[in-house]
């Protein structure tokens, strides 16, 4: 298993944690020098939050990092990051984002690329299946999460 798939499995653990808590199954990890420095999962439902998407929770849990640390990091997310999470990645100059899947939802990937962010899209079958099943079973909650 290559490094990206290994860290995506960690993000999937976070996604499953959110689902088990009654939330939306999206997970994220932040990696610097092959070490996970932050993990997170979507907690909008659990914490009645407007902004706690998986990537935002992950970055919050990583704590305060220096610009140099962010510039050496990779953000892993089980789902293509939305505009809010993409913007935060740009703000902190995270140079690389690995996306589990962008079939069920695609954030502003072209914009990220235009800003010099390297994207890797795995289209991982576990990520796709997890979100597909969730969306089918919870369309109202899903639409709320993505602002529809």
C-alpha positions as CSV (number, residue, x, y, z in Angstrom):
1,X,0.0,0.0,0.0
2,X,1.5,3.3,-0.9
3,X,1.7,6.3,1.4
4,X,-1.4,8.1,0.0
5,X,-3.6,5.1,0.4
6,X,-2.2,4.5,3.9
7,X,-3.1,8.1,5.0
8,X,-6.5,7.9,3.2
9,X,-7.3,4.8,5.3
10,X,-6.7,7.0,8.4
11,X,-9.0,9.6,7.0
12,X,-11.6,6.9,6.4
13,X,-11.4,5.9,10.0
14,X,-12.3,9.5,10.9
15,X,-15.2,9.4,8.4
16,X,-16.5,6.2,10.0
17,X,-16.2,7.8,13.4
18,X,-18.4,10.7,12.3
19,X,-21.0,8.3,10.9
20,X,-21.0,6.3,14.1
21,X,-21.7,9.6,16.0
22,X,-24.7,10.4,13.8
23,X,-22.7,12.8,11.6
24,X,-21.7,13.1,8.0
25,X,-19.1,10.5,7.0
26,X,-16.2,12.7,5.9
27,X,-12.7,12.4,7.4
28,X,-9.4,14.2,7.0
29,X,-5.8,14.0,8.2
30,X,-3.0,16.5,7.9
31,X,0.5,15.0,7.4
32,X,3.9,16.6,7.7
33,X,7.0,14.5,6.9
34,X,5.0,11.3,6.9
35,X,3.6,12.0,10.4
36,X,0.0,12.7,11.1
37,X,-0.2,16.0,12.9
38,X,-4.0,16.4,12.9
39,X,-7.1,14.4,12.4
40,X,-10.7,15.4,12.1
41,X,-14.2,14.5,10.9
42,X,-17.3,16.3,9.9
43,X,-19.0,17.4,13.2
44,X,-21.6,19.8,12.0
45,X,-24.4,17.6,13.4
46,X,-22.6,16.5,16.5
47,X,-21.6,20.0,17.6
48,X,-24.4,22.0,15.9
49,X,-21.7,23.8,14.0
50,X,-21.9,25.8,10.8
51,X,-18.2,25.2,9.9
52,X,-16.9,22.0,11.3
53,X,-16.3,20.1,8.1
54,X,-13.7,17.4,8.3
55,X,-10.9,19.5,7.0
56,X,-11.7,22.4,9.3
57,X,-11.9,20.0,12.3
58,X,-8.6,18.4,11.2
59,X,-6.8,21.8,11.0
60,X,-8.2,22.9,14.3
61,X,-7.0,19.7,15.9
62,X,-3.5,20.1,14.4
63,X,-3.3,23.3,16.4
64,X,-1.3,26.4,15.6
65,X,1.4,25.6,13.1
66,X,4.0,27.8,11.4
67,X,3.8,28.8,7.8
68,X,6.8,26.6,7.1
69,X,5.0,23.6,8.6
70,X,1.9,24.1,6.5
71,X,4.1,24.6,3.4
72,X,5.5,21.0,3.9
73,X,2.1,19.4,4.6
74,X,-0.4,17.3,2.7
75,X,-4.1,17.4,3.5
76,X,-6.0,14.1,3.0
77,X,-9.8,14.2,2.7
78,X,-12.2,11.4,1.9
79,X,-14.2,13.8,-0.2
80,X,-13.3,16.7,-2.5
81,X,-13.0,19.8,-0.3
82,X,-15.8,22.4,-0.5
83,X,-15.1,26.1,-1.1
84,X,-14.7,26.9,2.6
85,X,-12.2,24.1,3.2
86,X,-10.4,24.8,-0.1
87,X,-10.1,28.4,0.9
88,X,-8.6,27.5,4.2
89,X,-6.1,25.3,2.5
90,X,-5.1,28.2,0.2
91,X,-4.9,30.6,3.2
92,X,-2.3,28.3,4.9
93,X,-0.5,27.5,1.6
94,X,-1.0,23.7,2.0
95,X,0.7,22.6,-1.3
96,X,-0.9,19.2,-1.8
97,X,-4.3,17.8,-1.2
98,X,-5.2,14.1,-1.7
99,X,-8.8,13.5,-2.3
100,X,-10.5,10.2,-1.6
101,X,-13.2,10.8,-4.1
102,X,-14.9,13.5,-6.2
103,X,-17.7,11.5,-7.7
104,X,-20.5,12.3,-5.2
105,X,-19.3,15.9,-4.8
106,X,-16.7,18.0,-6.4
107,X,-15.4,21.2,-4.8
108,X,-13.5,24.0,-6.6
109,X,-10.7,21.7,-7.8
110,X,-9.9,23.7,-10.9
111,X,-9.5,26.8,-8.8
112,X,-7.1,25.0,-6.4
113,X,-5.0,23.8,-9.3
114,X,-5.0,27.3,-10.8
115,X,-3.5,28.5,-7.5
116,X,-0.7,26.0,-7.7
117,X,-2.1,23.3,-5.4
118,X,-1.2,19.8,-6.4
119,X,-4.3,17.5,-6.3
120,X,-4.3,13.8,-6.3
121,X,-7.7,12.2,-6.7
122,X,-7.7,8.5,-5.7
123,X,-11.4,7.8,-6.4
124,X,-11.2,5.2,-3.7
125,X,-14.1,2.7,-3.8
126,X,-14.5,2.8,0.0
127,X,-14.8,6.6,0.0
128,X,-17.3,6.5,-2.9
129,X,-19.4,3.7,-1.4
130,X,-19.5,5.4,2.1
131,X,-20.7,8.7,0.6
132,X,-23.1,7.2,-1.9
133,X,-24.9,5.2,0.8
134,X,-25.0,8.1,3.1
135,X,-26.4,10.5,0.5
136,X,-29.1,7.9,-0.5
137,X,-30.1,7.4,3.1
138,X,-29.8,11.1,4.3
139,X,-30.5,13.4,1.3
140,X,-31.8,16.3,3.5
141,X,-28.8,16.3,5.8
142,X,-26.4,16.0,2.9
143,X,-28.0,18.9,1.1
144,X,-27.8,21.0,4.3
145,X,-24.1,20.2,4.6
146,X,-23.2,21.3,1.1
147,X,-25.5,24.4,1.3
148,X,-28.4,23.3,-1.0
